[in-house]
Amino acid sequence: LLDTDGGWKACEINADCPGGHNEALGLPRLARAAGFSSAHDPTHVVPRLVARLRELADGGAVGILHATGYAEDLQVCALVARELERAGTQAILAPPTAPHFRRGDLCIHGRPVRALYRYFPTEWMSGQRNVGDIARAIEAGRVRTLTSPGHIFAQSKLAFARAWAHGGTSEAIPDTHELTETDRDAIVGARAAWVVKRSMGRVGDQVFVGDLFRDDEWGPVVDHARACAAKGERWIAQRFVRQRPLPTPWGDRFVTLGAYVLDGRFAGYFARITPRSHVSHDALCVPVFVSTEEGRSP
């Protein structure tokens, strides 16, 4: 988030199954086709992802696991599958319940796979009967995964609270605490200064921005989150980042800029703009270009 001082604040990491691949690949191309010829497109996440999956598969097939009931998830996986097939690697789309360990191989519909691209939240797999099969295949080195199930810890917004608790913070990370370790009245009394989030939430779901609520609404919101936390869910309270609006053809908007990182290396951007300080499904995705002004760095 771009704050009012012109600095960037990182509020969370999406390490488990980040999205936006269709927009990150297609929107810059559409902008070029529409006549935008200046600046540089720095985003190469899709070709680099495909190359990495092909490397992991080592000549074998790639299984792509996704939530079959969500068209938004299918569009990402269908794109990755198409690009894999174009590069000469077989891609098998399947629900996360499909892989099973058979005769030393992890198989989907009877076909062995050597790599798994998991576009499905790790915590949603809890209780699946085939989780043991997937784990055995990984431990035996028969399949390699992207993203690793171990990245669930980075996916959790609780990681930011733990960073604050252990002093490993920087100016780029807003003040973040586990909700159960904060004073309820302090959060309620300073409504406009706080955001309350479920640690494993996504796409703006279960994210409550105090500045967007009335005083009489905010207390019940905080109490609901604390009640969920008392039942075992993890929630955080994070300092609200007051954002700098940017001019757009539709008026001033706030930008949420996502940076793709693949194997520890920058792979491009995914950006969304909104009229308010909350990014959800109704945000507008926009292409990101980098311009170099004379005498200045990009």
N, C-alpha and C positions, 0 to 999 in steps of 0.2 A: 504494500500500500504506500502511495506517495503522500507523506504527511505535509502539514502546513508549512514546515520549515524547509521543504524541498528534499528531504531525505527519504530513503526507502525503509519500511518496516516489514519484517517477515513475521507473520502471525501463525503460520502452521506449515507443515510439510505433508505432501501427499505421496508417500513412498510405496504404498501398497498396490494401487492400480490407478495411476494418473491417466487422465483422458485428454480430450481436445485434439486428438491426432488429425481428424478430418479437417477441422478448421485451420490448424497450424500448417497443414500441407496445402489445402485448397484455397484459403483466402488470399495469401500472397499471389498465387497464380491468377486468381480472378482480378485482383488489383492491377496486375501487369496487363491482363487482357483488356481492362477498362482504360488503359492508357497511362497508368502511373509508372513512370520510368526511372525516377530518381531513387536514391538511397539503396541500401543493401538488405537482402533477406538473410538473416543469420540463422534461420531455423531449418535444421536438417534431422529432426528427431525420427521421422518415419524411415528414411533410408538407413540411418544408423541403427535403429531398432531391428530392422529386417536383417541387416548384416550381422548383428550380434546373435540373433536367433538362429541364423544359418550356421554360424560358428558353433553355437552350443549344440545344435542338432548333429553336426559332423556328418552330413550326408543322409541322415535319417529324416523322419517326419517331425513336424511341430504340431503339438496339440494345443489348441486355443480354447481355454475354458472361460465361459461367460454366462451371465444370467440371461437365460433364454427368453425370459418374459419382459426384458427391457430393450426397446428398440435403440435407445441411446447407447447402450453397451454394445449391441450387435453392430452398429455402424462402425465403431472403432475396430472391432475384431474382424469384420468383413473386409475393411480396408487393409489391415495387416495381413490377412490371409491372401488377399488379391496380390499384394506386393510380394509376398513370399512365393506364390505360385509363379509370378512373372519372372522371379529370379531362379526358378527351377527347383524349389523346395516344396514338398507336399505339406499342405496345411489342413488340419482336421478340426472343424468347429464342433464343440460339444459342451454339454452342461458339466459342472464340476463333479457331478456324481458319476460320470461316465468312465474315468480311468480305473483300471484294475490291474493288479500284478498277476501276470499269467506266464508260467514257464520261464521266469527270469526276466521278463520284459513288462514294462508298463504299457498296457494296451487300451486303445479306445475303439470300441466296436470291433474288437478282434485284431486291430492293426497296431503294431508297436510304434511308440513315439520315443524320440530321443531328447526332446526338449518340450517344456510346457511354458506357454505364455498364459499366465493366470490373470485374467481381467475379471476378478471376482474377489470381494473382500475376504480376507483370511478368517475373520471372526464369524462370517456367515457359514463357513464350512464346519463349524463345531457341531459334532453329532453325526456327521456323514459317515456311513459305514465304510467308505473306501479311503478315508483319511490315512488309516494304517497302511494300506497298499501304496499310496503315494509316498508316504514317509519311508517305507522299506525300499522303494525304487530309488529314492534320492540317496539314502544311506548306502545302497549297493553301487551307486555310481551309474545306474542304468538310465537315469534321466536327469537332466539339468533344468533348473527353473529360472524364470524371470517373470515377475520379481520373486525373490526368495521369500518363503513364509516367515523367515526371521525378521523381515523388514516391518512386520506389524508393529514393532516397538517404535520405530521412527514414524510410522503412520499416525500413531496416537498423539493427539494434541497434549496429552499428559507429559510427553517428552519435554515440552517447553516449560511446564511447571517444575519438572525435576531439574532442568538446567538452572532455573532460578533458585531452587532450593539448595543447590550445591555450588552456587556462585559462578557457574560457567556461562554467563550471559554477556551480551554486548548491547550497544545502543540500538542495534537493528532489531532486537527482540523486545516486544512490549512486556511490561511487568505481568507475569503469569503465575497463578497459584492454583493448587487443587482446591476445589470449591469447599470441601469439608474442612479445610485448614484455614478458611477465611472467616471473618466475623460477619454473620448474616446481616446485622443492622448496618454495618459499614458499607456493604455492597448495595443494600436497598436504599440507604440514605444518600449515596452518591451515584444515583441511577445513570446519569449521563457519562460517567467516567468508566463504566464497566461493560464488558460483553461476557455473557455466560454461554458456554459451549459444552456439548457432550464430547468426550474425548475421541470417540470413533465416528463422529458425524461426518457427512459429506454434502457437497453441493449446496451449502447453506442450510441444510436441514438441521434442526435442533441447535441452531445458533441464534441467540437472543441478544440484540443490540439495545442496551438500555436507553440510548438516546432516541430510539424510535418508539418508545412506550410512554404512556402517561404514568404519573406517580402512582395512581391507584391500581394500575395494571402490573407494575414492575414487581411489587412484593410477592404476589401470587406466582409470578414466573420464577423468581428465585426460589420460593418455597417448593415449587414443583420439582425443580432441578435438584434441590437438596434432598427431597423425598426419594427421587430416583437414585441418588448417590447413596442414600442410606440402605437401599436394597441391593447394592453391589455394583451399580454403574459408576463409571468415573466421569466426573465433570470438572471443568476448570473455570476460573474467573480470570479474565484477561483485560488489561487496561485498554480502553477504547482509543483507537488511533484516529485523531481528527484529520481528515484528508484534505488535500489541496485539489479543488476541481480543475478540470481541463476543459478548454473550449472545444466543442464539436458542432457539426451541422445541426444537431438536435438540441443544442443548448449545453450548459455546463454539465459535465459528467465526472464521476469518480472512476479511476482505473484500478483494476486488480491485475497485476502483472505476474504471471507464473514463468519461472525459468526451468526448462527441462535440463535434467542432469542424467547422463547415461554412463555407467561405470566411472562415476566421479568426474566426468567431463561435461562442460556446458554443451547443450545440444539445441538450444533455441528458446523461443518464447511462445507463450499462449496468453492472450490478454482478453479481458472482458471489461465492459463499461456499464455503469449503472447510474440511475438518478439519485440513489440514496446509498448509505453506508451499509449495505448488505447485499452480498452476491449470491444469487440463487438461480433457478432454472430460467428465469426471465431476463437474465443478463444478456447483453449484446456482445457476441464474440467479434473481435476485430483483428486484422493482420498487424504484425509488428515489423517495422523496418528500422534500420539504423542509418542515420545520416551523419556525414562528416562535414562539419563546417570548416571553412578555411582557418587554419591556425589552431584548430581544436581537435581533440581526440573524439572518436565516436561516442 
